[in-house]
Amino acid sequence: MKSNDGRERRSAVRIPLGCEATIIPPPPYSRQSAVCVDLSVDGMTLHTRYVPRPDEVFDVIVKPPSGPSSVKMMHVRVQVRRCQAVGISGDFSLGVKILHVLC
């Protein structure tokens, strides 16, 4: 996130990923596909068609990139911090804070 003068306000470095992810919202909603665009120590950006409620808490499973099978998926509980439309594609960019690492 950039300040008005163009400087980065985040304290944690974001690492670009582009990995498949699954959003597991609270019932009665079903799982939703997503892409984990980037990841930091305390948050991530997801692109998805799912539109969450403000401050909604849900689980996310991020699949590892293609490569060695020894890399495991990441399962985290997150809280929505922002939700913005991405162009005219119907997708949304979700900024989420990681609350707990579950696996």
N, CA, C and O atoms as a DFTB+ gen file, in Angstrom:
412 C
 N C O
     1  1       0.851      -1.155       0.000
     2  2       0.000       0.000       0.000
     3  2       0.904       1.227       0.000
     4  3       1.845       1.304       0.790
     5  1       0.632       2.161      -0.857
     6  2       1.476       3.335      -0.984
     7  2       0.818       4.531      -0.319
     8  3      -0.405       4.672      -0.329
     9  1       1.655       5.398       0.266
    10  2       1.167       6.630       0.865
    11  2       0.954       7.666      -0.232
    12  3       1.251       7.398      -1.396
    13  1       0.445       8.839       0.119
    14  2       0.191       9.888      -0.871
    15  2       1.459      10.353      -1.562
    16  3       1.396      10.839      -2.692
    17  1       2.611      10.218      -0.913
    18  2       3.861      10.656      -1.535
    19  2       4.544       9.528      -2.304
    20  3       5.685       9.688      -2.738
    21  1       3.863       8.377      -2.483
    22  2       4.381       7.295      -3.297
    23  2       5.252       6.292      -2.570
    24  3       5.705       5.323      -3.180
    25  1       5.503       6.495      -1.276
    26  2       6.328       5.550      -0.517
    27  2       5.490       4.388      -0.006
    28  3       4.304       4.543       0.283
    29  1       6.116       3.225       0.101
    30  2       5.461       2.014       0.597
    31  2       5.188       2.170       2.095
    32  3       6.083       2.545       2.852
    33  1       3.941       1.882       2.527
    34  2       3.587       1.983       3.946
    35  2       3.668       0.658       4.664
    36  3       3.716       0.632       5.894
    37  1       3.686      -0.448       3.936
    38  2       3.739      -1.762       4.577
    39  2       5.103      -1.961       5.222
    40  3       6.131      -1.561       4.676
    41  1       5.093      -2.590       6.402
    42  2       6.356      -2.885       7.080
    43  2       6.934      -4.218       6.616
    44  3       8.139      -4.435       6.738
    45  1       6.111      -5.106       6.093
    46  2       6.563      -6.431       5.649
    47  2       6.693      -6.465       4.124
    48  3       5.844      -5.931       3.410
    49  1       7.737      -7.083       3.645
    50  2       7.971      -7.220       2.214
    51  2       6.975      -8.211       1.620
    52  3       6.713      -9.260       2.209
    53  1       6.424      -7.882       0.460
    54  2       5.497      -8.774      -0.251
    55  2       6.278      -9.567      -1.291
    56  3       7.083      -9.007      -2.037
    57  1       6.033     -10.883      -1.335
    58  2       6.683     -11.762      -2.293
    59  2       5.644     -12.170      -3.330
    60  3       4.618     -12.749      -2.973
    61  1       5.889     -11.880      -4.612
    62  2       4.921     -12.283      -5.643
    63  2       4.842     -13.804      -5.758
    64  3       5.865     -14.487      -5.730
    65  1       3.612     -14.335      -5.888
    66  2       3.434     -15.785      -5.974
    67  2       2.702     -16.223      -7.235
    68  3       3.303     -16.817      -8.130
    69  1       1.421     -15.934      -7.308
    70  2       0.608     -16.410      -8.423
    71  2       0.184     -17.858      -8.275
    72  3       0.027     -18.558      -9.276
    73  1      -0.007     -18.326      -7.036
    74  2      -0.390     -19.719      -6.770
    75  2      -1.906     -19.867      -6.665
    76  3      -2.610     -18.939      -6.266
    77  1      -2.396     -21.058      -7.034
    78  2      -3.814     -21.366      -6.854
    79  2      -4.140     -21.376      -5.365
    80  3      -3.327     -21.786      -4.537
    81  1      -5.343     -20.918      -5.046
    82  2      -5.787     -20.900      -3.660
    83  2      -7.275     -21.220      -3.603
    84  3      -7.986     -21.118      -4.602
    85  1      -7.726     -21.605      -2.429
    86  2      -9.145     -21.870      -2.185
    87  2      -9.574     -21.085      -0.955
    88  3      -8.939     -21.160       0.097
    89  1     -10.651     -20.336      -1.097
    90  2     -11.238     -19.602       0.026
    91  2     -12.331     -20.477       0.613
    92  3     -13.188     -20.985      -0.110
    93  1     -12.296     -20.652       1.941
    94  2     -13.320     -21.439       2.639
    95  2     -14.094     -20.468       3.538
    96  3     -13.728     -20.261       4.695
    97  1     -15.167     -19.874       2.999
    98  2     -15.934     -18.910       3.784
    99  2     -16.811     -19.609       4.818
   100  3     -16.999     -20.825       4.769
   101  1     -17.342     -18.832       5.749
   102  2     -18.231     -19.432       6.754
   103  2     -19.513     -19.947       6.103
   104  3     -19.926     -19.443       5.059
   105  1     -20.146     -20.957       6.722
   106  2     -21.412     -21.478       6.201
   107  2     -22.437     -20.352       6.124
   108  3     -22.411     -19.448       6.959
   109  1     -23.306     -20.383       5.181
   110  2     -23.670     -21.451       4.260
   111  2     -22.954     -21.340       2.912
   112  3     -23.353     -22.014       1.962
   113  1     -21.910     -20.511       2.798
   114  2     -21.250     -20.270       1.520
   115  2     -20.297     -21.403       1.169
   116  3     -19.691     -22.015       2.050
   117  1     -20.170     -21.675      -0.122
   118  2     -19.303     -22.767      -0.580
   119  2     -17.893     -22.251      -0.879
   120  3     -17.656     -21.047      -0.973
   121  1     -16.981     -23.191      -1.023
   122  2     -15.577     -22.866      -1.334
   123  2     -15.508     -22.069      -2.633
   124  3     -16.316     -22.250      -3.544
   125  1     -14.529     -21.194      -2.687
   126  2     -14.356     -20.328      -3.844
   127  2     -12.919     -20.408      -4.337
   128  3     -11.991     -20.456      -3.530
   129  1     -12.726     -20.423      -5.640
   130  2     -11.362     -20.449      -6.167
   131  2     -10.781     -19.033      -6.132
   132  3     -11.501     -18.036      -6.180
   133  1      -9.445     -18.989      -6.046
   134  2      -8.732     -17.714      -5.969
   135  2      -7.310     -17.926      -6.461
   136  3      -6.878     -19.054      -6.697
   137  1      -6.600     -16.829      -6.610
   138  2      -5.168     -16.851      -6.893
   139  2      -4.501     -16.019      -5.807
   140  3      -4.891     -14.876      -5.563
   141  1      -3.497     -16.594      -5.156
   142  2      -2.707     -15.849      -4.180
   143  2      -1.657     -15.076      -4.968
   144  3      -0.675     -15.650      -5.438
   145  1      -1.869     -13.786      -5.107
   146  2      -1.019     -12.927      -5.929
   147  2       0.305     -12.654      -5.241
   148  3       1.361     -12.705      -5.871
   149  1       0.247     -12.363      -3.943
   150  2       1.470     -12.126      -3.191
   151  2       1.268     -12.499      -1.734
   152  3       0.142     -12.660      -1.265
   153  1       2.390     -12.633      -1.025
   154  2       2.383     -13.119       0.360
   155  2       3.420     -12.360       1.155
   156  3       4.502     -12.059       0.650
   157  1       3.093     -12.047       2.402
   158  2       4.061     -11.461       3.323
   159  2       3.955     -12.202       4.650
   160  3       3.186     -13.156       4.772
   161  1       4.704     -11.776       5.616
   162  2       4.703     -12.412       6.930
   163  2       3.320     -12.343       7.569
   164  3       2.914     -13.275       8.264
   165  1       2.598     -11.259       7.343
   166  2       1.322     -11.075       8.044
   167  2       0.108     -10.900       7.141
   168  3      -0.970     -10.562       7.630
   169  1       0.254     -11.121       5.830
   170  2      -0.897     -10.942       4.966
   171  2      -0.669     -11.465       3.567
   172  3       0.400     -11.980       3.242
   173  1      -1.704     -11.324       2.736
   174  2      -1.614     -11.746       1.342
   175  2      -2.664     -11.007       0.535
   176  3      -3.605     -10.428       1.076
   177  1      -2.474     -11.044      -0.781
   178  2      -3.464     -10.509      -1.711
   179  2      -4.021     -11.677      -2.506
   180  3      -3.273     -12.498      -3.036
   181  1      -5.351     -11.740      -2.582
   182  2      -6.040     -12.784      -3.326
   183  2      -6.854     -12.150      -4.446
   184  3      -7.450     -11.091      -4.250
   185  1      -6.888     -12.779      -5.611
   186  2      -7.798     -12.381      -6.681
   187  2      -8.847     -13.475      -6.806
   188  3      -8.516     -14.654      -6.926
   189  1     -10.118     -13.078      -6.777
   190  2     -11.222     -14.024      -6.749
   191  2     -12.505     -13.345      -7.205
   192  3     -12.557     -12.122      -7.339
   193  1     -13.534     -14.144      -7.441
   194  2     -14.864     -13.593      -7.734
   195  2     -15.712     -13.485      -6.461
   196  3     -16.803     -12.916      -6.477
   197  1     -15.197     -14.036      -5.367
   198  2     -15.904     -14.001      -4.082
   199  2     -15.834     -12.590      -3.498
   200  3     -14.764     -11.984      -3.449
   201  1     -16.967     -12.079      -3.061
   202  2     -17.028     -10.760      -2.440
   203  2     -17.363     -10.945      -0.959
   204  3     -18.504     -11.260      -0.621
   205  1     -16.378     -10.754      -0.070
   206  2     -16.612     -10.959       1.356
   207  2     -17.239      -9.734       2.022
   208  3     -17.271      -8.639       1.461
   209  1     -17.728      -9.957       3.223
   210  2     -18.206      -8.850       4.053
   211  2     -16.986      -8.110       4.617
   212  3     -15.919      -8.711       4.733
   213  1     -17.110      -6.836       4.967
   214  2     -15.992      -6.130       5.606
   215  2     -15.571      -6.858       6.890
   216  3     -16.420      -7.259       7.686
   217  1     -14.281      -7.023       7.081
   218  2     -13.692      -7.683       8.261
   219  2     -14.059      -9.158       8.387
   220  3     -13.833      -9.754       9.440
   221  1     -14.621      -9.764       7.333
   222  2     -14.972     -11.188       7.383
   223  2     -13.730     -12.032       7.671
   224  3     -12.632     -11.718       7.211
   225  1     -13.919     -13.094       8.430
   226  2     -12.844     -14.045       8.737
   227  2     -13.162     -15.354       8.030
   228  3     -14.278     -15.864       8.128
   229  1     -12.175     -15.899       7.314
   230  2     -12.347     -17.182       6.645
   231  2     -10.999     -17.864       6.507
   232  3      -9.958     -17.262       6.771
   233  1     -11.022     -19.129       6.090
   234  2      -9.787     -19.886       5.874
   235  2      -9.388     -19.807       4.414
   236  3     -10.231     -19.672       3.527
   237  1      -8.078     -19.895       4.179
   238  2      -7.539     -19.931       2.824
   239  2      -6.528     -21.066       2.753
   240  3      -5.682     -21.214       3.635
   241  1      -6.622     -21.856       1.711
   242  2      -5.617     -22.877       1.435
   243  2      -4.875     -22.437       0.183
   244  3      -5.477     -22.244      -0.872
   245  1      -3.556     -22.281       0.311
   246  2      -2.718     -21.886      -0.820
   247  2      -1.920     -23.101      -1.257
   248  3      -1.175     -23.688      -0.473
   249  1      -2.088     -23.469      -2.522
   250  2      -1.357     -24.610      -3.079
   251  2       0.048     -24.155      -3.453
   252  3       0.235     -23.028      -3.912
   253  1       1.031     -25.021      -3.259
   254  2       2.405     -24.631      -3.613
   255  2       2.566     -24.511      -5.123
   256  3       1.816     -25.116      -5.889
   257  1       3.559     -23.720      -5.544
   258  2       3.823     -23.646      -6.989
   259  2       4.315     -24.997      -7.492
   260  3       4.745     -25.841      -6.706
   261  1       4.251     -25.194      -8.779
   262  2       4.752     -26.440      -9.364
   263  2       6.220     -26.609      -8.983
   264  3       6.981     -25.643      -8.941
   265  1       6.592     -27.825      -8.714
   266  2       7.984     -28.087      -8.343
   267  2       8.070     -29.289      -7.435
   268  3       7.254     -30.205      -7.539
   269  1       9.052     -29.303      -6.540
   270  2       9.244     -30.456      -5.652
   271  2       7.986     -30.757      -4.843
   272  3       7.343     -29.852      -4.312
   273  1       7.649     -32.035      -4.760
   274  2       6.443     -32.432      -4.036
   275  2       6.601     -32.315      -2.530
   276  3       5.631     -32.504      -1.795
   277  1       7.809     -32.007      -2.052
   278  2       8.028     -31.882      -0.613
   279  2       7.465     -30.571      -0.056
   280  3       7.349     -30.413       1.159
   281  1       7.118     -29.639      -0.933
   282  2       6.536     -28.372      -0.496
   283  2       5.069     -28.612      -0.179
   284  3       4.326     -29.137      -1.007
   285  1       4.654     -28.224       1.026
   286  2       3.280     -28.467       1.454
   287  2       2.402     -27.242       1.231
   288  3       2.891     -26.120       1.106
   289  1       1.094     -27.483       1.185
   290  2       0.155     -26.381       1.068
   291  2       0.159     -25.578       2.374
   292  3       0.591     -26.065       3.419
   293  1      -0.328     -24.348       2.289
   294  2      -0.438     -23.493       3.459
   295  2      -1.926     -23.285       3.746
   296  3      -2.695     -22.938       2.850
   297  1      -2.321     -23.500       4.993
   298  2      -3.710     -23.325       5.415
   299  2      -3.700     -22.265       6.509
   300  3      -3.103     -22.464       7.567
   301  1      -4.364     -21.136       6.253
   302  2      -4.356     -20.022       7.199
   303  2      -5.771     -19.504       7.426
   304  3      -6.656     -19.684       6.589
   305  1      -5.966     -18.866       8.559
   306  2      -7.211     -18.137       8.843
   307  2      -6.880     -16.661       8.666
   308  3      -5.892     -16.168       9.211
   309  1      -7.712     -15.959       7.899
   310  2      -7.432     -14.576       7.551
   311  2      -8.627     -13.675       7.866
   312  3      -9.744     -14.142       8.092
   313  1      -8.354     -12.369       7.872
   314  2      -9.410     -11.376       8.040
   315  2      -9.292     -10.361       6.909
   316  3      -8.201      -9.872       6.616
   317  1     -10.407     -10.051       6.283
   318  2     -10.435      -9.117       5.156
   319  2     -10.108      -7.706       5.637
   320  3     -10.677      -7.213       6.611
   321  1      -9.177      -7.072       4.928
   322  2      -8.806      -5.682       5.205
   323  2      -9.255      -4.747       4.097
   324  3      -9.540      -3.574       4.339
   325  1      -9.317      -5.285       2.856
   326  2      -9.806      -4.473       1.739
   327  2     -10.352      -5.381       0.653
   328  3      -9.981      -6.551       0.556
   329  1     -11.243      -4.825      -0.164
   330  2     -11.808      -5.547      -1.304
   331  2     -12.048      -4.517      -2.400
   332  3     -12.808      -3.566      -2.221
   333  1     -11.374      -4.726      -3.558
   334  2     -11.492      -3.778      -4.653
   335  2     -11.729      -4.535      -5.957
   336  3     -11.163      -5.606      -6.177
   337  1     -12.561      -3.972      -6.806
   338  2     -12.779      -4.558      -8.127
   339  2     -11.499      -4.462      -8.937
   340  3     -10.746      -3.496      -8.818
   341  1     -11.255      -5.488      -9.773
   342  2     -10.082      -5.506     -10.644
   343  2     -10.578      -5.324     -12.070
   344  3     -11.032      -6.283     -12.694
   345  1     -10.498      -4.128     -12.584
   346  2     -10.924      -3.852     -13.956
   347  2     -12.369      -4.232     -14.187
   348  3     -13.217      -4.078     -13.309
   349  1     -12.643      -4.738     -15.400
   350  2     -14.018      -5.120     -15.754
   351  2     -14.173      -6.638     -15.817
   352  3     -15.156      -7.141     -16.362
   353  1     -13.209      -7.365     -15.264
   354  2     -13.194      -8.828     -15.354
   355  2     -14.214      -9.509     -14.446
   356  3     -14.540     -10.679     -14.646
   357  1     -14.717      -8.782     -13.452
   358  2     -15.610      -9.402     -12.471
   359  2     -14.851      -9.959     -11.281
   360  3     -15.454     -10.472     -10.338
   361  1     -13.521      -9.859     -11.324
   362  2     -12.694     -10.315     -10.202
   363  2     -12.510      -9.194      -9.193
   364  3     -12.684      -8.013      -9.496
   365  1     -12.150      -9.607      -7.981
   366  2     -11.884      -8.662      -6.912
   367  2     -10.518      -8.960      -6.313
   368  3     -10.082     -10.110      -6.269
   369  1      -9.855      -7.918      -5.859
   370  2      -8.576      -8.046      -5.174
   371  2      -8.851      -7.899      -3.683
   372  3      -9.325      -6.857      -3.229
   373  1      -8.549      -8.958      -2.924
   374  2      -8.763      -8.939      -1.477
   375  2      -7.419      -8.811      -0.779
   376  3      -6.507      -9.601      -1.024
   377  1      -7.301      -7.832       0.075
   378  2      -6.146      -7.725       0.954
   379  2      -6.558      -8.331       2.282
   380  3      -7.509      -7.862       2.908
   381  1      -5.853      -9.369       2.722
   382  2      -6.235     -10.047       3.963
   383  2      -5.059     -10.104       4.929
   384  3      -3.899     -10.185       4.525
   385  1      -5.384     -10.059       6.191
   386  2      -4.391     -10.190       7.262
   387  2      -4.419     -11.634       7.760
   388  3      -5.492     -12.189       7.994
   389  1      -3.251     -12.240       7.921
   390  2      -3.188     -13.611       8.434
   391  2      -3.332     -13.568       9.945
   392  3      -2.534     -12.935      10.636
   393  1      -4.356     -14.247      10.456
   394  2      -4.610     -14.309      11.897
   395  2      -3.937     -15.520      12.538
   396  3      -3.348     -15.409      13.613
   397  1      -4.026     -16.683      11.873
   398  2      -3.465     -17.931      12.388
   399  2      -2.984     -18.800      11.233
   400  3      -3.634     -18.885      10.191
   401  1      -1.849     -19.437      11.430
   402  2      -1.405     -20.451      10.486
   403  2      -1.936     -21.773      11.017
   404  3      -1.591     -22.181      12.126
   405  1      -2.778     -22.448      10.231
   406  2      -3.429     -23.689      10.674
   407  2      -2.668     -24.932      10.244
   408  3      -2.764     -25.969      10.900
   409  1      -1.915     -24.848       9.154
   410  2      -1.155     -25.997       8.674
   411  2      -0.142     -25.554       7.664
   412  3       0.604     -26.378       7.135
